[in-house]
Amino acid sequence: MNFVVSNDREEIVKIIFEASNKKKNILWQTRADKRLVFEIEQFEYDPIREVIRCKISDFDNIDTSTTVYIKFAYRNTIFKGSIQALYKEYAYIQVPDEIKLEELREFPRYVFQPEENRLIKISVPAKITETARLHLDVNLVDLSQGGVALVLGDEQRPHIVGAEDIQLSQLGNFEFKSRVGLKPVWQVDFKQISYRNANSSMVKKVGFKFVEPLPVKLMTNFIKYEEAQFENQIGFLGNSARFRKRMQREYKTLMSRLNHQKTFFDYFREAASKSEVGLDYLPRHIRTLSMVSCALMRLMGGSSKELVKNLTYCSLVHDVAYFNNPKLAQIKNPKHFEKVKKFLTVMEKELYYRSFNYAFEYATSDHSAPAGAAHLIEELRSYHIAENKVSFTKKGNLSELACIFIVAHDLTDYILSHPQWTFYEYLQTYPFLEYGEHFEALFQHLNRARMAA
């Protein structure tokens, strides 16, 4: 969010007029290192005396000898001034010589009335155990990239006010997998009027700042969800007809290359022909993985065209979520992700957590996908989310084809990160010896092929 400073008198007066038509304006004073925030229920500009006449909530706590700061909802205008007089519930504040206001927004902001009841879900530490979290539905009244403002009722207030480690856990129907931290920055008590029965009650409104800016895509998707037009995709073009045609072309190209390979080692010659990474990494990763997986399949005695189609299709589609963000394809495994996630944005982390979900959704909706491809991706998704992969694979949860793909993926990562790689060096680091019989058989076949070369 960028701000500009204006000392143009005409612009200042214009801003005051615009803000007087908006709600959610506040005034605060700092006393004894504590910020006291007051709701401006209404205000008007007096051009004769050049003062702003403000009706203030909690009027009796205003200190006339202390500088006041005013923030208008219109363009986040901020200025400081002094109180010239107090009369009944009104404070008369001198029009400032200078104001600070937000530049015209590049990104959207959404403001709602409390009675609209726009609910989101946040979580706070539960008191039961150290790791348990309490999830609460709260009323959203302001949403921007930088933060949110929430209206807290009697039930939520004791859990949220003063809590540490507050997180946004769900926005619309988008449940966050990554940590989206919230830091409280202001709070104010104000009178909420029910338009149904004309009753009023005191509620607390709290402003939170996101630890990391929220992606604009998630904000706009929240609005679409509220209007029953939500698209549950982020970050890739799975529903685009143009994107699907591109994927079909890539798939045909991969299949034509595989038809030229005659022996086991023919599959690896192209993998050794280039060593650059960077922007080229994702397409090269896909090409190499399709070659390596089909080579391992042939090494294990498989040769049917259906198996070749399945492995090639999965090589192309398993990282479909990363086509708009290819650097994520270089994350090798969950352990590697934990090391680098502090350098990733919220959107990138959410893409990583959902990558196999998107691959599965794409494969099940793609009418041209080979028979069995979606099932293979579902197996890989189950393996990907398993906390104890050794135990998971030893229980026989994976087909031989899925095991071949997993080893091929690991070998592909090794090839791309070791330009001078050899089978001997790779087998010294082979990580799957305790994963069950399919993985042991792959190791034995690779070792025999290496010695026979």
Buried (B, 14 or more C-beta within 10 A) or exposed (E): BEEEEBEEEEEBBEBBEBBBEEEBBBBBBEEEEEEBBBBBBEBEBEEEEEBBBBBBBBBEEBEEEEEBBBBBBBBBBBBEBEBEEBEEEBBBBBBBEEBBBBEEEEBEBBBBBBEEEBEBBBBBBEEEEEEEBBEBEBBBBBBBBBBBBBBBBEEBBEBBEEBEEBBBBBBBEBEBBBBBEBEBEBBBEBEBEEEEEEEEEEBBBBBBBBBBBBBBBBBBBBBBBBEEEBEBBBBBBBEEEEBBEEBEEBBEEBBEBBEEBEEBEEBBEBBEEEEEBEEEBBBBBBBBBBBBBBBBBBBBEBEEEEBBBBBBBBBBBBBBBBBBBBBBBBBBEBEEBEEBBEEBBBBBBBBBBBBBBBBBBBBBEBEEBBEBBBBBBBBBBBBBEBEEBBEBBBEEBBBBBBBBBBBBBBBBBBBBEEEEBEBEEBBEEBEBEEBBEBBBBBBEBBBEBEEEE
